[in-house]
Amino acid sequence: MALKDLRFEVPFHVAFEKGLVLVGEIEPDTEYNQNRNAPARQKVDPVTGLRQWKATATNPAETNPKKSSIQVIFLADVAPVPSTPEVLPGMRSIVLENVTLQP
């Protein structure tokens, strides 16, 4: 039985015990299109109907370098804007609200 669109709520501090570091900017999560000249279409979450935004983040608690960077998908009508200052150019510590995990 496929559990498509099944999501689990998880407290941020449980999922990321040492926090999370945003690397770079949050940008629209766009659909793939073979035609490079076609305008990009932003993905929409099928459950909530909200636009999808994506960013790369690093989990400082993960010791395996291949698993320490993850892609985070944000669901919002407008682009999320981090409120924390940069600790290094292009890097900032972030705390996420309403975290859900999807297998």
C-alpha positions, -999 to 999 in steps of 0.1 A, spaced: 0 0 0 15 33 -11 14 61 15 15 90 -9 13 124 7 16 110 42 33 135 65 45 133 101 48 163 123 81 165 142 94 191 167 123 210 152 146 202 181 139 165 177 147 164 140 177 187 142 192 185 177 220 209 170 200 232 148 202 238 110 223 260 88 208 275 57 234 276 28 226 301 1 192 315 -7 156 302 -7 144 299 -43 113 287 -62 110 249 -66 103 247 -103 89 218 -125 113 202 -150 106 212 -186 126 199 -216 120 232 -234 146 255 -219 129 286 -234 96 279 -217 88 300 -186 95 281 -154 65 269 -135 67 268 -98 56 236 -81 25 236 -59 20 213 -30 -9 189 -38 -20 187 -1 -20 223 9 -22 241 -24 7 264 -13 37 272 -35 69 252 -30 103 269 -23 136 251 -18 169 256 -1 200 237 9 207 233 46 234 216 66 227 195 97 256 201 122 247 169 141 253 147 111 288 133 111 286 116 77 294 143 51 273 126 24 242 130 47 249 164 63 234 185 35 197 182 28 172 199 6 144 217 26 111 223 9 91 253 23 54 257 17 42 293 15 23 317 -7 53 341 -8 91 334 -5 102 327 30 127 353 43 152 342 70 152 365 100 186 355 113 219 372 105 246 355 84 273 338 104 294 335 73 287 348 38 257 328 25 253 308 57 229 315 86 215 295 115 177 288 111 149 274 132 119 259 113 83 261 124 57 234 117 82 208 106 68 178 88 87 148 73 75 130 43 89 95 34 
